[in-house]
Amino acid sequence: MATRATARGETASEAGREAERVLRAARAARRGVRREGNRELPLGPKARRTRATLLAAAYDRFVERGYRSTSVADIAEAAGVSLGTFYQYFRDRKDVMGTLVAEAVLDALSRDEMHWDLSAGAEGLRRVIASFVRAYASTTPFQAVWEEVTVTEPELAELRRELSRYYVRGIERQLRRAQAKGLVRNDLDPGRTALALNAMVDRYCHFAFVLRIPAEPVDVDSSVDELTSIWLSAIGFAADGVRT
C-alpha cells in the first residue's frame, strides 16, 4: 500500500525519484515494443491490439493452469497467433507475467484511494486498506499465480521485493509524519512498524482469499473493518484522529 506524504526532512522530489526507480520498469513494460529481427519498433494500433490479445490470453491460461503448467505455445494458441508472433512482442513466459504485474501495479497506484491521506483520520486509512483488499479479492486466482511465480522466477521475486519496499517506505514516511504531529505512538519504530502492518494486510488477504483459511468465504467489508481497527489500535491512532 502506498502513501502520498513524505517524511520529515524528505522532499517531495526525493520521494518522487524513489517511486520513479521502482516503477520505471513497469512503465516500460506497459509501453511495449514489437521486434523485427534485431530491431525494436514502437507499437501501432494493430500491434497494440495483438499485444493486448496475448496478454489477455496469458492471464486466462495462467489462472486456469498455473504458471509452470502454461507454455508459450499455450498462450499463442489461446490468442490465435503463431509462436513467431508471440516472440515479436514478448521474450518468454516470464516477460508476459512481468508485464501483467506491471499493468496491475500501475493501475493500483494511479487510484487516489491507494494513497493514505493522514488529514482524513481513520477514514483515510480505511480507504487505503479497502482499496487493497477489494483489489486482491477480485483478482484472487491471479494472486495465487503471482505467489507461485515469485518462488520459481528470481527476477520476478526481486520485483516483488522492490514493490514491497516501495509500499513499506511509503507507510514509514506517513508514520513519521504522524509521530511529528503527535497523532500516533512515539515509542514505535516507524520502519519496523510499517513492515509489520504492510505484511499483516498482505498475508491476511493471501490466507483469507487464496488459501481459504477459514474454508468458508470471508466477507471483504468486514475484513476491511477488522484490519483497519487492528492497524489503528497498533499505532494508537484514535477513530477521530486524536491520539489516545
C-alpha positions in Angstrom: 0.0 0.0 0.0 1.3 3.4 -0.9 1.2 6.8 0.7 1.5 10.3 -0.7 3.2 12.2 2.1 6.9 12.4 2.7 8.9 12.0 5.8 10.1 14.9 7.9 13.1 16.4 6.1 12.5 14.4 2.9 11.4 16.5 -0.1 8.6 15.5 -2.4 11.1 15.4 -5.3 13.2 12.8 -3.4 10.2 10.6 -2.8 9.2 11.0 -6.4 12.6 9.8 -7.5 12.3 6.8 -5.3 8.9 6.0 -6.8 10.3 6.5 -10.3 13.0 4.0 -9.8 10.5 1.4 -8.6 8.0 2.0 -11.4 10.4 2.7 -14.4 10.4 -0.9 -15.4 6.6 -1.2 -15.1 6.1 1.8 -17.4 8.5 0.4 -19.9 6.6 -2.9 -19.8 3.3 -1.1 -20.4 4.6 0.7 -23.5 6.0 -2.5 -25.1 7.7 -2.9 -28.4 7.4 -5.1 -31.5 10.6 -6.9 -32.6 11.6 -7.5 -36.2 15.0 -9.2 -36.2 17.3 -7.1 -34.2 15.1 -4.0 -34.4 12.6 -2.9 -31.8 9.7 -0.9 -33.2 7.1 1.2 -31.4 3.6 -0.2 -31.4 1.0 1.0 -33.8 -2.8 0.5 -33.3 -2.9 -3.1 -34.8 0.2 -4.1 -32.9 -1.3 -2.8 -29.6 -4.4 -4.9 -30.2 -2.3 -8.0 -30.9 -0.2 -7.4 -27.8 -3.4 -6.9 -25.7 -4.8 -10.2 -27.0 -1.7 -12.0 -26.0 -1.8 -10.5 -22.5 -5.4 -11.4 -22.1 -4.7 -15.0 -23.3 -1.8 -15.3 -20.9 -3.8 -14.1 -18.0 -6.5 -16.6 -18.7 -4.1 -19.5 -19.1 -2.1 -18.7 -16.0 -5.3 -18.6 -14.0 -6.7 -21.8 -15.4 -3.5 -23.9 -15.4 -1.0 -22.2 -13.2 2.3 -20.6 -14.2 4.5 -23.7 -14.5 1.9 -25.6 -16.4 1.4 -22.9 -19.0 3.8 -22.7 -22.0 4.4 -20.0 -24.6 2.7 -22.3 -27.1 -0.4 -22.4 -24.9 -0.5 -18.6 -24.8 0.0 -18.2 -28.5 -2.7 -20.9 -29.2 -5.2 -19.2 -26.9 -4.5 -15.8 -28.5 -4.9 -17.3 -32.0 -1.5 -16.3 -33.2 1.7 -18.1 -34.2 4.7 -18.6 -32.0 6.6 -16.2 -34.2 4.1 -13.5 -33.5 4.4 -14.2 -29.7 8.1 -13.6 -29.9 7.7 -10.4 -31.7 6.1 -9.0 -28.5 7.5 -11.0 -25.6 10.8 -12.8 -25.0 9.3 -15.6 -22.9 6.7 -16.6 -20.4 8.4 -14.6 -17.6 8.3 -11.4 -19.8 4.5 -11.8 -20.2 4.0 -12.3 -16.4 6.1 -9.3 -15.6 4.0 -7.2 -17.9 0.8 -8.4 -16.4 2.1 -7.5 -12.9 3.3 -4.1 -14.1 -0.1 -3.3 -15.5 -1.7 -4.2 -12.2 0.7 -2.1 -10.2 0.4 1.0 -12.3 -3.4 0.7 -12.2 -3.4 0.4 -8.4 -1.0 3.3 -7.8 -3.0 5.6 -10.1 -6.0 5.4 -7.9 -6.3 8.2 -5.3 -7.8 5.8 -2.7 -4.5 3.9 -2.6 -2.8 6.9 -1.0 -3.2 7.4 2.7 -4.4 10.9 3.5 -3.4 11.5 7.1 -5.7 14.5 7.4 -8.7 12.3 6.8 -8.1 10.4 10.1 -9.2 6.8 10.4 -11.4 7.0 7.3 -8.4 7.9 5.2 -6.6 4.8 6.3 -9.7 2.7 5.9 -9.9 3.8 2.2 -6.4 2.6 1.6 -6.9 -0.8 3.2 -10.3 -1.2 1.5 -8.8 -0.4 -1.9 -6.0 -3.0 -1.4 -8.3 -5.8 0.0 -11.0 -5.3 -2.6 -8.5 -5.4 -5.5 -6.9 -8.5 -4.0 -10.2 -10.3 -3.5 -11.4 -9.5 -7.0 -8.2 -11.0 -8.6 -7.7 -13.9 -6.2 -6.9 -16.5 -9.0 -4.2 -14.3 -10.4 -2.8 -13.6 -6.9 -2.3 -17.3 -6.4 -0.3 -17.4 -9.7 1.8 -14.4 -8.5 2.7 -16.3 -5.3 3.8 -19.3 -7.4 5.8 -17.2 -9.8 7.8 -15.4 -7.0 9.0 -18.8 -5.8 10.1 -20.0 -9.3 11.4 -16.9 -11.0 14.2 -15.0 -9.3 13.8 -11.8 -11.3 10.1 -11.6 -10.6 10.8 -12.4 -6.9 13.1 -9.3 -6.9 10.3 -7.3 -8.5 8.0 -8.3 -5.6 10.7 -7.3 -3.1 11.1 -3.9 -4.8 7.4 -3.3 -4.8 7.1 -4.3 -1.1 10.0 -1.9 -0.2 8.2 0.9 -2.0 4.9 0.3 -0.1 6.6 -0.1 3.3 8.7 3.0 2.8 5.5 4.9 2.0 3.9 3.8 5.2 7.0 4.6 7.1 7.0 8.1 5.8 3.5 8.7 6.8 4.0 7.2 10.3 7.0 9.5 10.8 4.8 12.4 9.8 2.0 11.3 12.1 4.5 11.0 15.0 5.8 14.5 14.4 2.2 15.7 14.7 1.6 13.7 17.9 -1.1 11.6 16.3 0.5 8.1 16.8 2.6 6.4 19.4 6.2 7.8 19.6 7.6 4.6 21.0 7.2 2.7 17.8 10.0 2.3 15.2 8.4 3.6 12.0 10.3 1.3 9.7 9.6 -2.0 11.6 6.0 -0.9 12.3 5.4 -0.2 8.6 6.9 -3.6 7.6 4.7 -5.4 10.1 1.5 -3.6 9.2 2.0 -4.0 5.5 2.8 -7.7 5.9 -0.3 -8.1 8.1 -2.7 -6.9 5.4 -0.9 -8.7 2.6 -0.8 -12.1 4.4 -4.3 -11.7 5.7 -5.5 -11.4 2.1 -3.4 -14.4 1.0 -4.7 -16.6 3.8 -8.3 -15.5 3.5 -8.8 -15.4 -0.3 -6.1 -17.7 -1.8 -5.6 -20.4 0.9 -9.2 -20.1 2.1 -8.4 -20.2 5.8 -11.0 -20.5 7.2 -12.7 -22.6 4.5 -15.9 -20.6 4.4 -16.0 -17.4 2.3 -14.5 -14.3 4.0 -16.5 -11.1 3.7 -14.5 -8.2 2.2 -16.1 -5.3 4.1 -15.8 -7.0 7.5 -12.2 -7.8 6.7 -11.5 -4.2 5.9 -13.1 -3.1 9.2 -11.1 -5.6 11.2 -7.8 -4.8 9.6 -8.4 -1.1 10.0 -9.3 -1.5 13.6 -6.1 -3.6 14.3 -3.9 -1.1 12.5 -5.3 1.9 14.3 -5.0 0.2 17.6 -1.4 -0.8 17.0 -0.3 2.7 16.2 -2.5 4.4 18.8 -4.4 6.5 16.2 -7.9 7.2 17.5 -11.0 7.0 15.3 -11.4 10.8 15.4 -7.7 11.3 14.6 -6.8 12.3 18.2 -4.1 10.5 20.0 -5.4 8.2 22.7 
